Amino acid sequence: MAIGRRGILTGGAALWVGGSSIGGPAIVRAQTSSKVNVSHGFAMHGTPKYAADAGPPDYLNPNAPKGGAVKLGARGTFDSLHPFIVKSQPAAGITLNWDTLCWNSRDEASTEYGLIAETIEWPEDRSWVAFTLRPQARWHDGSPITVEDVIFTFDILKAKGSPNYAFYYHDVLKAEKVGDRKVLFTFRDNTNKELPLILGQLPVLPSKWWASRDFEKVSLEIPLGSGPYRVDTFDVGRSIAYRRVEDWWAKDLWMNRGRSNFDVVRYEYYRDVTVQFEAFKAGELDIRQENIARNWATAYDIPPVRDGRIQRAEIPHELPTGMQCFAFNTRRDYFKDRRVREAIATMFDFAWTNKNLFYGMYRRNVSFFGNSELASSGLPTPAELKYLEPLRGKIPDEVFTREFKLPESDGTGNVRDLARRALALLKEAGWEIKDGKMTETKSGKKLAFEMLLSDASFERVVLPYKQNLERIGIDMNVRTVDTAQFKRREDEFDYDMMVEGFGQSLSPGNEQRDFWGSKAADTTGSRNSIGIRNTAIDALIDTLIAAPDRESLITVTRALDRVLLWSHFVVPNWHNNKVFVAYWNRFGRPEQSARYAPFAFDTWWIDEAKDRALQRGERK
């Protein structure tokens, strides 16, 4: 289970506090002979940490004051307030407008509690799940959230929403009403144990509001929602502001006391990341999550930081780092050969890049599931071989015989050893240097491609990489486009190579089909940007989704990780197991951070004393 690149799917899972309509339980229980569980929460493995109607989670301050306005930065532009379709470039923060069936715990692995849902019921074999809605759940206009709304949302997202929904809900056969407040989801079979969690993430939409509107059309109409904020004002492509809903129906639920504290959350858009940074330093933005190591190391030596008006924090986290990378589009003929991809990847000199551009602050990605127990290492264990042996001949032989390691340089910029290795691979694949250009022996074609970027700050990384490739006769043209054009080309798979990120959760599942599945390779807007079509990988994904317990899930994920790594689908980038945050000293925040959501800005608040001191220009 993971959040997609468009940030639509967010978490939760169900809380049970009471009954259902006449006939509801009988209808549900008739579907299976196994024991039916009724609980206030749902954990993928084990039991939930918090009791029903518990006190606030450990990482919240239930007495956090409400009030004030915050200014955040966003990059690029937006053209829509409808984030659920592939054609949309939605406004930052727009999902604040809707609640989900359930709420995702931030200090537990793959555990959810009820939000719109009051109860969750499931059989031991997890062949279905049923949610009973809270009677107090309301839309912003005061009307109740109904079972019909849930069914409408599921059906419309699966049929007309962004492709990730179809992949997420592939194994859900139908949603049906089985009581006044109860909805039943029936599954294709009982192999996908994660489906109750996935359905708990469903962002519920108002069926009555959409009845007179075209769901597939980009829209700037302010939508009817149910969440802690509603759209207040916006200037298309430039800014959007959300206002806290003071009578939000869910504000007193145990997991919400101490969250959503600001009266107004405003996003200002900037085309250029440098201009956005200057706006922060000038006080036009309140907070900044820093993603550029050079900036964190050198650019904050400014008076507001030295005198304490700007605070900096390095917050450690235990989240899987996923895989940030330069992704090959294997739909291109010249990237179909694994040896060519490996040769190109070999010429990326991370040691030099980290030393000279990142101030030694990053670590190389060596797993698609890094910083977690899901990552592979060493040679396959006997448990992993149980899943890998049947695929022998369909996956790289090195999976069985060699530990995956990326080539390393000494960091001086001397890439002769890397070049020798790359040239040997290319020669084996049928390429050689002619007249200074890498040339395919049979066809005479030159090896040249384009690196597509949406952020100019990446140019300082890829331009030295481009120079390294030129040393072995490969031409890489670097092209930076605006975010709207980048998204269009990304959705249509119109690129050779691009910067990509495959985020992972602690419980990988259905989203792996969207990332690496053969069907997704031909689905416009899918996450399979690489274009992977491999029956062995499809089989591993199916096995992962059907994993009966945590131990099996970990083992299959490590096996999948090995196959992805040895296929050389990407040029691995880097990661950091800390979140870098700078902010103007007007905030309070909980003493304890959540393990799996270290920078949870919705738990912060305006500290009036600090805010007054900052406005008076007082130093720390």
Rosetta blueprint (number, residue, H / E / L):
1 M L
2 A L
3 I L
4 G L
5 R L
6 R L
7 G L
8 I L
9 L L
10 T L
11 G L
12 G L
13 A E
14 A L
15 L L
16 W L
17 V L
18 G L
19 G L
20 S L
21 S L
22 I L
23 G L
24 G H
25 P H
26 A H
27 I H
28 V H
29 R H
30 A L
31 Q L
32 T L
33 S L
34 S L
35 K L
36 V E
37 N E
38 V E
39 S E
40 H L
41 G E
42 F E
43 A E
44 M L
45 H L
46 G L
47 T L
48 P L
49 K L
50 Y L
51 A L
52 A L
53 D L
54 A L
55 G L
56 P L
57 P L
58 D L
59 Y L
60 L L
61 N L
62 P L
63 N L
64 A L
65 P L
66 K L
67 G L
68 G L
69 A E
70 V E
71 K E
72 L E
73 G E
74 A E
75 R E
76 G L
77 T L
78 F L
79 D L
80 S E
81 L L
82 H L
83 P L
84 F L
85 I L
86 V L
87 K L
88 S L
89 Q L
90 P E
91 A L
92 A L
93 G L
94 I H
95 T H
96 L H
97 N H
98 W L
99 D L
100 T E
101 L L
102 C E
103 W E
104 N E
105 S L
106 R L
107 D L
108 E L
109 A L
110 S L
111 T E
112 E E
113 Y E
114 G E
115 L L
116 I L
117 A E
118 E E
119 T E
120 I E
121 E E
122 W E
123 P E
124 E L
125 D L
126 R L
127 S L
128 W E
129 V E
130 A E
131 F E
132 T E
133 L E
134 R L
135 P L
136 Q L
137 A L
138 R E
139 W L
140 H L
141 D L
142 G L
143 S L
144 P E
145 I L
146 T L
147 V H
148 E H
149 D H
150 V H
151 I H
152 F H
153 T H
154 F H
155 D H
156 I H
157 L H
158 K H
159 A H
160 K H
161 G L
162 S L
163 P H
164 N H
165 Y H
166 A H
167 F H
168 Y H
169 Y L
170 H L
171 D L
172 V E
173 L E
174 K E
175 A E
176 E E
177 K E
178 V E
179 G E
180 D L
181 R L
182 K E
183 V E
184 L E
185 F E
186 T E
187 F E
188 R L
189 D L
190 N L
191 T L
192 N L
193 K L
194 E L
195 L H
196 P H
197 L H
198 I H
199 L H
200 G H
201 Q L
202 L L
203 P E
204 V L
205 L L
206 P L
207 S H
208 K H
209 W H
210 W H
211 A L
212 S L
213 R L
214 D L
215 F L
216 E L
217 K L
218 V L
219 S L
220 L L
221 E L
222 I L
223 P L
224 L L
225 G L
226 S L
227 G L
228 P L
229 Y E
230 R E
231 V E
232 D E
233 T E
234 F E
235 D E
236 V L
237 G L
238 R L
239 S E
240 I E
241 A E
242 Y E
243 R E
244 R E
245 V L
246 E L
247 D L
248 W L
249 W L
250 A L
251 K L
252 D L
253 L L
254 W L
255 M L
256 N L
257 R L
258 G L
259 R L
260 S L
261 N L
262 F L
263 D L
264 V E
265 V E
266 R E
267 Y E
268 E E
269 Y E
270 Y E
271 R L
272 D L
273 V H
274 T H
275 V H
276 Q H
277 F H
278 E H
279 A H
280 F H
281 K H
282 A L
283 G L
284 E L
285 L L
286 D L
287 I E
288 R E
289 Q E
290 E E
291 N L
292 I L
293 A H
294 R H
295 N H
296 W H
297 A H
298 T H
299 A H
300 Y L
301 D L
302 I L
303 P H
304 P H
305 V H
306 R H
307 D L
308 G L
309 R L
310 I E
311 Q E
312 R E
313 A E
314 E E
315 I E
316 P E
317 H L
318 E L
319 L L
320 P L
321 T L
322 G E
323 M E
324 Q E
325 C E
326 F E
327 A E
328 F E
329 N L
330 T L
331 R L
332 R L
333 D H
334 Y H
335 F H
336 K L
337 D L
338 R H
339 R H
340 V H
341 R H
342 E H
343 A H
344 I H
345 A H
346 T H
347 M L
348 F L
349 D L
350 F H
351 A H
352 W H
353 T H
354 N H
355 K H
356 N H
357 L L
358 F L
359 Y L
360 G L
361 M L
362 Y L
363 R E
364 R E
365 N L
366 V L
367 S L
368 F L
369 F L
370 G E
371 N L
372 S L
373 E L
374 L L
375 A L
376 S L
377 S L
378 G L
379 L L
380 P L
381 T L
382 P H
383 A H
384 E H
385 L H
386 K H
387 Y H
388 L H
389 E H
390 P H
391 L H
392 R E
393 G L
394 K L
395 I E
396 P L
397 D L
398 E H
399 V H
400 F H
401 T H
402 R L
403 E L
404 F L
405 K L
406 L L
407 P L
408 E L
409 S L
410 D L
411 G L
412 T L
413 G L
414 N L
415 V L
416 R H
417 D H
418 L H
419 A H
420 R H
421 R H
422 A H
423 L H
424 A H
425 L H
426 L H
427 K H
428 E H
429 A L
430 G L
431 W E
432 E E
433 I E
434 K E
435 D L
436 G L
437 K E
438 M E
439 T E
440 E E
441 T L
442 K L
443 S L
444 G L
445 K L
446 K E
447 L L
448 A E
449 F E
450 E E
451 M E
452 L E
453 L E
454 S L
455 D L
456 A H
457 S H
458 F H
459 E H
460 R H
461 V H
462 V H
463 L H
464 P H
465 Y H
466 K H
467 Q H
468 N H
469 L H
470 E H
471 R L
472 I L
473 G L
474 I L
475 D E
476 M E
477 N E
478 V E
479 R E
480 T E
481 V L
482 D L
483 T H
484 A H
485 Q H
486 F H
487 K H
488 R H
489 R H
490 E H
491 D H
492 E L
493 F L
494 D L
495 Y L
496 D L
497 M E
498 M E
499 V E
500 E E
501 G E
502 F E
503 G L
504 Q L
505 S L
506 L L
507 S L
508 P L
509 G L
510 N L
511 E H
512 Q H
513 R H
514 D H
515 F H
516 W H
517 G L
518 S H
519 K H
520 A H
521 A H
522 D L
523 T L
524 T L
525 G L
526 S L
527 R L
528 N L
529 S L
530 I L
531 G L
532 I L
533 R L
534 N L
535 T H
536 A H
537 I H
538 D H
539 A H
540 L H
541 I H
542 D H
543 T H
544 L H
545 I H
546 A L
547 A L
548 P L
549 D L
550 R H
551 E H
552 S H
553 L H
554 I H
555 T H
556 V H
557 T H
558 R H
559 A H
560 L H
561 D H
562 R H
563 V H
564 L H
565 L H
566 W H
567 S L
568 H L
569 F L
570 V E
571 V E
572 P E
573 N L
574 W E
575 H E
576 N L
577 N L
578 K E
579 V E
580 F E
581 V E
582 A E
583 Y E
584 W E
585 N L
586 R L
587 F E
588 G E
589 R L
590 P L
591 E L
592 Q L
593 S L
594 A E
595 R L
596 Y L
597 A E
598 P L
599 F L
600 A L
601 F H
602 D H
603 T H
604 W L
605 W E
606 I E
607 D L
608 E H
609 A H
610 K H
611 D H
612 R H
613 A H
614 L H
615 Q H
616 R L
617 G L
618 E L
619 R L
620 K L
